[in-house]
Amino acid sequence: MAYKEPDGYKHWYERNRESKIEQSCNYGKEHRKERNAYEVSRNARLRSMCFDHYGRQCACCGETELLFLTFDHINGGGNKHNRKVGYIPRWLVSQGFPDGFQVLCMNCNLGRSINGGVCPHQERMK
């Protein structure tokens, strides 16, 4: 039976696995500030794109301070969905801004979640 040369990169990686892992960890430590700054910038850009699409004010009370606004699942189930997909603005952009979402302030969003899907503002208006 003839000798077969092992797979090039795969064989090399198996022999150098530990040093590659260490190299990757060191790179991450050395460039943590740059990576964090990039992530903050990217997340702000994605969030802004979502506000451009879904609106820049709370659909319930009209709040416009962007720091207070969040993206709400109109039909509920947001907590479970958020755990599944991660950062919602990234997912919304990747999915082409699907229907079924709206912008709410944190107060209205929390109010809906603990009041059976109805914001206390809307309940008061009845």
Short mmCIF file of the C-alpha atoms (twelve columns), coordinates in Angstrom:
data_MODEL
# 
_entry.id   MODEL 
# 
loop_
_atom_site.group_PDB 
_atom_site.id 
_atom_site.type_symbol 
_atom_site.label_atom_id 
_atom_site.label_alt_id 
_atom_site.label_comp_id 
_atom_site.label_asym_id 
_atom_site.label_seq_id 
_atom_site.Cartn_x 
_atom_site.Cartn_y 
_atom_site.Cartn_z 
_atom_site.pdbx_PDB_model_num 
ATOM 1   C CA . MET A 1   0.000   0.000  0.000  1 
ATOM 2   C CA . ALA A 2   1.394   3.373  -1.037 1 
ATOM 3   C CA . TYR A 3   1.982   6.206  1.447  1 
ATOM 4   C CA . LYS A 4   -0.521  9.056  1.057  1 
ATOM 5   C CA . GLU A 5   0.576   12.603 1.949  1 
ATOM 6   C CA . PRO A 6   -1.717  14.069 4.633  1 
ATOM 7   C CA . ASP A 7   -4.009  16.979 3.817  1 
ATOM 8   C CA . GLY A 8   -1.884  20.141 3.617  1 
ATOM 9   C CA . TYR A 9   -3.546  22.770 5.805  1 
ATOM 10  C CA . LYS A 10  -5.506  20.310 7.929  1 
ATOM 11  C CA . HIS A 11  -2.356  18.398 8.819  1 
ATOM 12  C CA . TRP A 12  -0.435  21.633 9.470  1 
ATOM 13  C CA . TYR A 13  -3.238  22.971 11.695 1 
ATOM 14  C CA . GLU A 14  -3.366  19.776 13.738 1 
ATOM 15  C CA . ARG A 15  0.352   20.133 14.455 1 
ATOM 16  C CA . ASN A 16  0.116   23.877 15.214 1 
ATOM 17  C CA . ARG A 17  -3.311  24.113 16.827 1 
ATOM 18  C CA . GLU A 18  -2.174  25.289 20.260 1 
ATOM 19  C CA . SER A 19  0.069   28.058 18.923 1 
ATOM 20  C CA . LYS A 20  -2.695  29.276 16.549 1 
ATOM 21  C CA . ILE A 21  -5.179  29.463 19.420 1 
ATOM 22  C CA . GLU A 22  -2.665  31.394 21.537 1 
ATOM 23  C CA . GLN A 23  -1.904  33.712 18.605 1 
ATOM 24  C CA . SER A 24  -5.608  34.404 18.110 1 
ATOM 25  C CA . CYS A 25  -6.147  35.126 21.823 1 
ATOM 26  C CA . ASN A 26  -3.169  37.481 21.905 1 
ATOM 27  C CA . TYR A 27  -4.415  39.327 18.819 1 
ATOM 28  C CA . GLY A 28  -7.817  39.767 20.462 1 
ATOM 29  C CA . LYS A 29  -6.259  41.149 23.636 1 
ATOM 30  C CA . GLU A 30  -3.974  43.533 21.742 1 
ATOM 31  C CA . HIS A 31  -6.785  44.893 19.538 1 
ATOM 32  C CA . ARG A 32  -9.682  44.885 22.019 1 
ATOM 33  C CA . LYS A 33  -10.164 48.675 21.991 1 
ATOM 34  C CA . GLU A 34  -10.232 48.860 18.189 1 
ATOM 35  C CA . ARG A 35  -12.645 45.914 17.981 1 
ATOM 36  C CA . ASN A 36  -14.956 47.388 20.622 1 
ATOM 37  C CA . ALA A 37  -14.948 50.778 18.881 1 
ATOM 38  C CA . TYR A 38  -15.797 49.073 15.584 1 
ATOM 39  C CA . GLU A 39  -18.682 47.132 17.193 1 
ATOM 40  C CA . VAL A 40  -20.105 50.278 18.839 1 
ATOM 41  C CA . SER A 41  -19.926 52.119 15.519 1 
ATOM 42  C CA . ARG A 42  -21.500 49.250 13.568 1 
ATOM 43  C CA . ASN A 43  -24.315 48.789 16.083 1 
ATOM 44  C CA . ALA A 44  -25.094 52.532 16.034 1 
ATOM 45  C CA . ARG A 45  -25.216 52.439 12.225 1 
ATOM 46  C CA . LEU A 46  -27.566 49.410 12.217 1 
ATOM 47  C CA . ARG A 47  -29.813 51.002 14.855 1 
ATOM 48  C CA . SER A 48  -29.989 54.218 12.828 1 
ATOM 49  C CA . MET A 49  -30.946 52.275 9.688  1 
ATOM 50  C CA . CYS A 50  -33.785 50.618 11.629 1 
ATOM 51  C CA . PHE A 51  -35.022 53.980 12.927 1 
ATOM 52  C CA . ASP A 52  -34.938 55.319 9.367  1 
ATOM 53  C CA . HIS A 53  -37.188 52.453 8.295  1 
ATOM 54  C CA . TYR A 54  -39.561 52.021 11.260 1 
ATOM 55  C CA . GLY A 55  -39.671 55.648 12.419 1 
ATOM 56  C CA . ARG A 56  -37.914 57.796 14.974 1 
ATOM 57  C CA . GLN A 57  -40.661 58.126 17.565 1 
ATOM 58  C CA . CYS A 58  -42.671 55.909 19.863 1 
ATOM 59  C CA . ALA A 59  -45.758 54.600 18.070 1 
ATOM 60  C CA . CYS A 60  -47.747 54.943 21.307 1 
ATOM 61  C CA . CYS A 61  -46.764 58.127 23.140 1 
ATOM 62  C CA . GLY A 62  -44.677 59.977 20.538 1 
ATOM 63  C CA . GLU A 63  -41.377 60.014 22.506 1 
ATOM 64  C CA . THR A 64  -38.509 61.035 20.182 1 
ATOM 65  C CA . GLU A 65  -35.395 60.702 22.382 1 
ATOM 66  C CA . LEU A 66  -33.507 57.904 20.590 1 
ATOM 67  C CA . LEU A 67  -31.884 56.699 23.818 1 
ATOM 68  C CA . PHE A 68  -35.351 55.826 25.141 1 
ATOM 69  C CA . LEU A 69  -36.547 54.023 21.986 1 
ATOM 70  C CA . THR A 70  -36.457 50.326 21.207 1 
ATOM 71  C CA . PHE A 71  -37.823 47.923 18.604 1 
ATOM 72  C CA . ASP A 72  -40.986 46.068 19.563 1 
ATOM 73  C CA . HIS A 73  -42.510 42.883 18.196 1 
ATOM 74  C CA . ILE A 74  -46.087 43.998 17.449 1 
ATOM 75  C CA . ASN A 75  -47.595 40.544 18.059 1 
ATOM 76  C CA . GLY A 76  -45.503 39.780 21.161 1 
ATOM 77  C CA . GLY A 77  -42.945 37.007 21.600 1 
ATOM 78  C CA . GLY A 78  -40.032 39.418 21.468 1 
ATOM 79  C CA . ASN A 79  -38.115 38.047 24.431 1 
ATOM 80  C CA . LYS A 80  -37.958 34.540 22.975 1 
ATOM 81  C CA . HIS A 81  -37.116 35.873 19.498 1 
ATOM 82  C CA . ASN A 82  -34.396 38.179 20.844 1 
ATOM 83  C CA . ARG A 83  -32.675 35.269 22.607 1 
ATOM 84  C CA . LYS A 84  -32.750 33.305 19.364 1 
ATOM 85  C CA . VAL A 85  -31.414 35.944 16.934 1 
ATOM 86  C CA . GLY A 86  -29.298 38.237 19.136 1 
ATOM 87  C CA . TYR A 87  -29.001 41.945 18.412 1 
ATOM 88  C CA . ILE A 88  -32.378 42.877 16.873 1 
ATOM 89  C CA . PRO A 89  -31.241 45.795 14.656 1 
ATOM 90  C CA . ARG A 90  -28.648 43.524 13.009 1 
ATOM 91  C CA . TRP A 91  -31.327 40.895 12.401 1 
ATOM 92  C CA . LEU A 92  -33.858 43.460 11.095 1 
ATOM 93  C CA . VAL A 93  -31.352 44.808 8.551  1 
ATOM 94  C CA . SER A 94  -30.278 41.308 7.465  1 
ATOM 95  C CA . GLN A 95  -33.936 40.341 6.914  1 
ATOM 96  C CA . GLY A 96  -34.762 43.448 4.879  1 
ATOM 97  C CA . PHE A 97  -36.831 45.201 7.582  1 
ATOM 98  C CA . PRO A 98  -39.713 42.729 7.903  1 
ATOM 99  C CA . ASP A 99  -43.230 43.730 8.923  1 
ATOM 100 C CA . GLY A 100 -44.398 43.036 12.459 1 
ATOM 101 C CA . PHE A 101 -42.103 45.498 14.244 1 
ATOM 102 C CA . GLN A 102 -42.566 49.016 15.546 1 
ATOM 103 C CA . VAL A 103 -40.646 51.600 17.528 1 
ATOM 104 C CA . LEU A 104 -41.731 52.052 21.142 1 
ATOM 105 C CA . CYS A 105 -40.163 53.860 24.070 1 
ATOM 106 C CA . MET A 106 -38.945 51.647 26.894 1 
ATOM 107 C CA . ASN A 107 -41.908 52.639 29.099 1 
ATOM 108 C CA . CYS A 108 -44.523 51.700 26.509 1 
ATOM 109 C CA . ASN A 109 -42.675 48.505 25.614 1 
ATOM 110 C CA . LEU A 110 -42.464 47.401 29.242 1 
ATOM 111 C CA . GLY A 111 -46.050 48.480 29.861 1 
ATOM 112 C CA . ARG A 112 -47.239 46.305 26.993 1 
ATOM 113 C CA . SER A 113 -45.262 43.307 28.194 1 
ATOM 114 C CA . ILE A 114 -46.657 43.367 31.740 1 
ATOM 115 C CA . ASN A 115 -50.182 44.530 30.850 1 
ATOM 116 C CA . GLY A 116 -51.300 41.785 28.484 1 
ATOM 117 C CA . GLY A 117 -50.099 43.482 25.294 1 
ATOM 118 C CA . VAL A 118 -51.798 46.840 25.924 1 
ATOM 119 C CA . CYS A 119 -49.776 49.935 26.791 1 
ATOM 120 C CA . PRO A 120 -51.105 51.778 29.870 1 
ATOM 121 C CA . HIS A 121 -51.305 54.955 27.719 1 
ATOM 122 C CA . GLN A 122 -53.789 53.271 25.399 1 
ATOM 123 C CA . GLU A 123 -55.719 51.751 28.279 1 
ATOM 124 C CA . ARG A 124 -56.103 55.199 29.900 1 
ATOM 125 C CA . MET A 125 -57.498 56.684 26.664 1 
ATOM 126 C CA . LYS A 126 -60.446 54.254 26.581 1 
# 
